[in-house]
Amino acid sequence: MKQPKKSQWQFGVCVDNTRYRASLELHKIYRVLPDEDAAQDGDLRIIDESGEDYLYPAARFAIIEVPKAVERALLKAS
């Protein structure tokens, strides 16, 4: 059986928005942009409520896999 191609997109759910309440909504799914330098420092590059990408501590997010239909909807909304 052929393995489905893994998505190039990554998503994370905000699990802690302390000190970032204006920028991050608790339990909301956010798009994560690739950033190896940020990852080495323990951060994620997130497209937040402003519509711009910023670095946030990775511990504030749980990385999740979403079904293709959900992925399309999330990308369309952003």
N, C-alpha and C positions, 0 to 999 in steps of 0.2 A: 504494500500500500504506500502511495506517495505521501510524503510529509507536506503539509501546507506551508507555503512560504511565510516566514516570519515577517511581521510588519516592520517597516523601517521607522515607524512612529513609536514613541513611548509615551505612556500616560502615568500620572501619579495622582493619588487621592490625598488631599490635605488632611492630615491627622492631628496637626497642632498649628494653630494660627496665632499663638501668643506673640505679642509685639508686632504682628503684621495684620491686624484685623481689617484695615482699610484695603489691603492688597490681596489677601487670601481669605476665601470662604471655607470654613471647616466642612469637611466631607465632600467638597466639590472635586471633580476630576479636572486636572490641568494637563496641558501638553508640555512634555519635557523635551527640550532641545539638546542635541548632543554637544557636550563640552568636556573633553577629557581633562583639561586643566582644572576646571571646577570640580570634577569628580575626584581628582587626586586630593583636593582640599576638603572633601566631604560635603560639597555643595551640588545643587542641581540648578540648571538654567531653566526657569519656568516662565511660560507666558501667563502673566497674572491678570488681575482684574482691570488693569490699565490698558491691556492689550499689547503691552511691551514685554520683552524678556528681561528678567532679573535673576540674580543668584539668590538662592535660599538654602539654608541648611537641609541636607538630604533627609535628616531625621524627622523633618516636618511632613514628609510624604511617604506613602506606601506605593511602590511601583506596581502597576496592575497590567494584565493583559485583557484586552476587550475584544468582543466579537467584531468581525468586519463591518457589520451594519452599524454598530455603535461607533466604531472608529470613523466611518464615513460621516456620521452625524456630528461627531465632535469636531472633525476637521472642517466641515461645512460651516459650523457655528463660529469658528475662530477666524 
